[in-house]
Amino acid sequence: MTNIFSPMTIGNVTLKNRVGVPPMCTNDAKDGSVTEEHIITYGMYGRNQFGMIVVEATAVAENGIIYENDLKIDDDRYITGLKMLSKSH
């Protein structure tokens, strides 16, 4: 049996362990932008050594939101916040 804390490779990406955070909507993106709450939450996940973190629902088209306060990436103005989010660990 494989240890849950052992590395795992998916395609050409190797995860440090087999523990992951599933996508959970925070509804914190008031205008579709990453907020300080996102940075804190995802930063905490990163610091806790999860092997994979899946970001919450993110609209890729203007009419693609599920909830009013979803993250968005349908416009270049969201890129800076999403870059910060990816480095928040």
Backbone bond lengths (Angstrom), bond angles and torsions (degrees), N, CA, C in turn:
res aa  C-N    CA-C-N  psi(-1)  N-CA   C-N-CA  omega(-1)  CA-C   N-CA-C  phi
1 M - - - 1.448 - - 1.533 108.92 -
2 T 1.323 116.46 137.47 1.459 122.14 -178.92 1.525 110.52 -80.75
3 N 1.317 116.02 137.96 1.460 122.15 177.76 1.526 109.69 -73.35
4 I 1.326 117.81 134.24 1.470 122.80 -178.71 1.532 112.03 -61.81
5 F 1.318 117.11 -23.29 1.462 120.64 -178.99 1.532 113.03 -95.30
6 S 1.324 117.10 7.40 1.464 120.04 177.26 1.526 109.88 -85.92
7 P 1.329 117.54 153.64 1.467 121.06 179.37 1.529 111.76 -61.21
8 M 1.330 114.77 157.13 1.466 121.42 179.16 1.519 108.23 -143.27
9 T 1.325 116.95 136.93 1.460 120.97 179.77 1.522 109.77 -108.67
10 I 1.338 115.25 130.10 1.462 122.86 174.69 1.524 105.74 -121.44
11 G 1.317 116.66 112.17 1.463 119.81 -175.31 1.516 109.51 62.30
12 N 1.336 116.76 -122.41 1.469 120.23 179.11 1.526 112.41 -105.20
13 V 1.342 116.86 17.07 1.468 122.08 179.35 1.524 108.99 -112.68
14 T 1.332 116.45 129.68 1.457 121.00 176.43 1.521 109.29 -107.57
15 L 1.329 115.32 122.40 1.465 121.78 177.47 1.521 108.59 -89.07
16 K 1.341 117.01 145.94 1.464 119.55 -177.27 1.524 112.57 -70.95
17 N 1.348 117.87 -21.66 1.462 121.92 175.47 1.529 108.63 -157.95
18 R 1.320 116.83 -177.25 1.461 121.88 -175.25 1.525 112.48 -104.50
19 V 1.315 116.84 19.06 1.463 121.97 -179.92 1.520 108.19 -101.66
20 G 1.324 116.62 128.77 1.460 119.63 -177.18 1.511 113.16 -133.27
21 V 1.318 115.06 162.15 1.464 122.74 174.97 1.528 106.79 -106.60
22 P 1.347 117.70 120.06 1.466 119.64 179.66 1.527 110.84 -75.93
23 P 1.332 117.69 164.93 1.469 119.80 177.97 1.528 110.36 -68.10
24 M 1.330 116.22 125.77 1.466 122.36 177.63 1.521 107.82 -133.21
25 C 1.317 117.69 120.39 1.469 121.36 -178.39 1.521 110.47 -69.32
26 T 1.321 116.45 127.76 1.459 121.25 177.67 1.519 111.96 -93.77
27 N 1.328 117.22 -20.90 1.470 122.64 -176.79 1.525 111.74 57.17
28 D 1.319 117.00 34.88 1.465 122.26 -179.58 1.522 113.76 -98.86
29 A 1.325 118.33 -8.49 1.469 121.11 -175.01 1.528 109.73 -86.70
30 K 1.312 116.35 87.16 1.473 120.94 -173.94 1.523 113.25 -59.03
31 D 1.316 118.22 -35.61 1.474 120.99 178.34 1.530 110.83 -123.63
32 G 1.324 115.94 19.64 1.458 120.79 -178.26 1.516 113.71 93.07
33 S 1.336 116.71 -6.49 1.465 121.94 -176.68 1.521 111.89 -90.96
34 V 1.330 115.25 153.51 1.459 122.04 172.38 1.526 108.21 -63.92
35 T 1.327 116.32 136.40 1.466 121.92 179.92 1.531 110.26 -113.69
36 E 1.305 115.72 172.81 1.464 121.02 176.02 1.532 110.34 -59.44
37 E 1.337 117.02 -35.63 1.468 120.64 177.90 1.531 111.12 -60.70
38 H 1.334 116.45 -40.56 1.471 119.79 176.67 1.531 110.51 -61.80
39 I 1.323 115.94 -46.96 1.471 120.68 -178.39 1.527 110.09 -58.95
40 I 1.327 116.91 -43.92 1.469 121.27 -180.00 1.523 110.56 -64.66
41 T 1.330 116.95 -49.06 1.470 121.44 -176.61 1.521 112.21 -63.19
42 Y 1.335 116.92 -53.22 1.462 119.24 -177.83 1.526 111.55 -71.31
43 G 1.325 117.33 -29.71 1.460 120.62 174.55 1.517 111.18 -62.34
44 M 1.347 115.81 -40.90 1.463 120.90 177.78 1.532 110.11 -62.57
45 Y 1.328 116.83 -43.61 1.466 119.65 177.81 1.532 110.24 -59.28
46 G 1.306 117.06 -45.65 1.462 121.28 -178.99 1.516 112.88 -62.83
47 R 1.316 116.43 -42.69 1.469 120.42 -179.64 1.525 112.13 -68.80
48 N 1.326 117.44 -21.08 1.461 121.00 -179.90 1.521 112.90 -89.39
49 Q 1.330 116.60 13.34 1.465 122.67 168.20 1.527 115.59 65.79
50 F 1.332 118.04 31.17 1.462 119.70 173.10 1.526 108.75 -66.55
51 G 1.327 116.44 143.57 1.457 120.70 -179.67 1.517 112.80 -70.72
52 M 1.336 116.74 -33.00 1.462 120.89 -179.89 1.525 108.91 -147.38
53 I 1.322 115.42 138.50 1.462 122.06 177.13 1.522 107.14 -124.74
54 V 1.330 116.57 121.93 1.460 121.41 178.23 1.525 107.45 -100.96
55 V 1.328 116.39 121.52 1.468 121.56 -178.39 1.517 109.51 -70.72
56 E 1.309 114.86 150.37 1.469 122.77 -179.03 1.527 113.30 -59.40
57 A 1.316 116.11 174.02 1.466 122.25 178.47 1.525 109.89 -50.60
58 T 1.325 115.75 130.26 1.460 122.28 -179.11 1.521 108.26 -134.71
59 A 1.327 116.48 120.77 1.464 121.26 -177.23 1.522 110.69 -72.91
60 V 1.323 116.35 126.14 1.459 121.32 178.28 1.527 111.43 -98.72
61 A 1.329 116.95 -3.91 1.465 122.91 175.94 1.526 107.91 -138.48
62 E 1.315 117.00 151.94 1.468 121.27 -176.78 1.527 112.23 -54.06
63 N 1.313 117.20 -37.56 1.467 120.20 -179.24 1.529 112.18 -95.60
64 G 1.322 117.17 16.73 1.454 121.37 -174.98 1.514 116.18 -97.38
65 I 1.319 118.70 10.95 1.465 119.15 -178.73 1.528 110.78 -74.85
66 I 1.312 115.18 148.10 1.461 121.63 174.95 1.520 108.50 -96.22
67 Y 1.334 115.31 -44.68 1.460 122.49 178.56 1.519 108.72 -122.08
68 E 1.301 116.21 156.94 1.471 121.90 -176.05 1.526 112.73 -55.81
69 N 1.318 117.06 -36.77 1.467 120.85 -174.52 1.528 113.33 -106.53
70 D 1.338 117.07 34.23 1.467 121.44 175.66 1.527 110.79 -70.05
71 L 1.326 115.24 153.54 1.459 119.75 167.67 1.522 108.24 -65.14
72 K 1.330 115.85 155.31 1.463 120.94 177.92 1.524 110.17 -132.79
73 I 1.323 114.60 153.87 1.460 121.39 172.89 1.527 108.78 -143.83
74 D 1.328 115.71 30.72 1.467 120.83 -178.88 1.523 112.42 -89.37
75 D 1.329 116.71 5.41 1.460 121.53 -179.02 1.530 107.62 -150.78
76 D 1.315 116.98 146.67 1.471 121.07 -178.83 1.524 113.52 -60.12
77 R 1.316 118.82 -21.22 1.477 120.30 -178.79 1.529 112.54 -63.56
78 Y 1.323 118.29 -16.83 1.466 121.48 -179.03 1.532 112.89 -89.06
79 I 1.312 118.04 -10.87 1.464 121.70 -173.52 1.528 112.48 -62.08
80 T 1.315 118.10 -44.88 1.471 120.74 -177.41 1.522 111.34 -58.42
81 G 1.322 117.16 -46.75 1.463 120.77 179.57 1.518 112.47 -63.79
82 L 1.323 116.77 -40.81 1.461 120.21 179.20 1.528 111.45 -68.15
83 K 1.335 117.68 -33.79 1.472 120.48 174.29 1.528 109.85 -63.88
84 M 1.337 116.47 -43.81 1.469 120.13 177.94 1.527 110.16 -61.19
85 L 1.324 116.91 -41.52 1.460 121.25 179.26 1.527 110.76 -60.96
86 S 1.319 117.07 -41.12 1.467 120.48 -178.29 1.526 112.56 -67.65
87 K 1.321 117.10 -18.17 1.467 121.24 -179.16 1.525 112.17 -109.67
88 S 1.329 118.08 13.44 1.466 121.49 -171.28 1.520 114.59 -78.15
89 H 1.306 118.52 0.03 1.465 120.40 -179.56 1.502 111.14 -84.53
